[in-house]
Amino acid sequence: MNNFLYAMTESFGRMQEKIHMVLEKPTCTEKDKNELFLHVGNCVHSILDYAERVKVDEEEKRLLSAFRYINNSLKHSEKVVEITEQQGGFSFPTSFPLTIPRREVVWSVVDNGYIENQRRNYKKFLAGKNVIETCEEIIKILEKYHF
């Protein structure tokens, strides 16, 4: 297995572990938030490191563009301080019938004004969506391509 593919799949696995660990806790500490930021950011960077070395089909470029947006935001925007948030779980006030949405870590709304096409794709494909599921989707796409 090439080193970039290994780095991408390993960083994804570590990110998944951290997300599951945080979601098992009743509250998210500042350290948990920092570790989520670290592991999600590392996963995004390793996805883009691999993606830069392969040529993807036209239809898959829009999803990859969304990941480029968050990667560029992390590297270049001083405004970006969070890239994920937690949703779901039990909250107050409650209403009946009682429904408790599944707790999950999703992509935050990130609007840094950079490349409009990437921003549009980020809003369409990532913002508010499950981090694990979207990373898994792009990784499966990228694994089809070898260099």
N, C-alpha and C positions, 0 to 999 in steps of 0.2 A: 504494500500500500504506500502511496507517496506521502511525503511528510505533510503536505497541505491538507490532503483528505483526512489524514489521521488527526491533525490539529483541529479541523472543523468538527469531526464527529466526537472527539474527546471533549472539546469545549462545550458542545451541545449537551453531552451527557452530564457534565459537571453543572451546567446551568439548570438542567432538569432536576437534578438532585437538590440544588439549593432552593429552587422554587417550591418543590414538594415539601422540603423541610420547613420553609417559612409558612406555607399554607397549613401545615399541621399545628402550628402554634396559635394560641388564641389572639395574640397581638403581635404586631411587627415592630421590633425595636429599631433604633437608629442603626445599630450594627447590621441587622438584617437588611435594611434598606441599602446600606453601603455594599454589602455582599451581593445583593441582587444586581445593583448597578455594575459591579465588577464583572460578575459572571455573564450577564446579558450583554454587556459591552464587549467582553472577550469573544463571546459567541458570534456577535455581529461582525467584529473585525476578522475573525477566522473564516466566516462565510465569504466575506468580500475578498480576502486574500486568495481563497480558492477560486472564486468567480472571476477574478482578474486574469486567470490563466486558462480559462476555457471560453469557447464561443457558444453561446446559448441561442436557441431558436428565437425568432422575433416575438412570438406570443408569450414567451417566458421572460422577456426583457423588462416588461412593465413591473412584474413582481420584484425582480432583481433591482430595478430602479428605486423601489420603495426602501429596500435595504440599504442602497447607496445613500439615500436621503438621510436615514438615521445615522449611518456611519459618518457621513460628512458633517452632520449636525454635531456629533460627539467631538469630532476633530477640530471644527472651525467656529462653532458658535458659542460665545460666552454666555448666551441666554439659556442654553440647555443645562438644566441641573438634574432633571429626572427624565427617564425614558420609559418607565413602567409605572403602573399603579395597580392596586389590588381592588377587585370588585367582588360583589356577592357576599354571601354569608348572612347571618342574622343581624338585623338592625332595628332601631326604634325611630319613629313610632311604627307600630305594626298595624296591619289591617287584615281583615278576614275576607275570603279564605286565606289562610296563612300560606305563603310560598316563600321558601328560602332559596334564593339563587345560589348556584354552585360558586364557591370561592375560587378565584383564578387571578393570575397576574396577566394584565393586558398592556398593550403599548399605549403610552400617554399620547395626548395630542401635543405634537411638537411643531411649532410654526416659527421657523427661523428666517423666513424670507429668501432662502437660497433657492436654487434652481427650481423653477416653477413646475416643470414636468415631473421631477422627482417628488416634490411636495404633494402634487395632485395624486401621484401613485401611492405615496405613503398614506394619505388620508383614505384612499380607496381600499388598499390592501392590508394595511397594518393598524392604523389608529383605532383603538378600542377593541382590538382582536387579541385572542389568546396568544401569548408569546411563544409558548412551547409548540402549539399547533402550526403557527406561521413559520417558525424556524424549521420545524420538521418538514414542512411542505417545500421550502426552498432547498433544503439539503437533499431531499429525494430527487428534486429536479437536477441539482448540480452533480449528484453521484452518477447520473447517466453519462456525463461527459468526462473524458479522461484526457490528460495531456502528457 
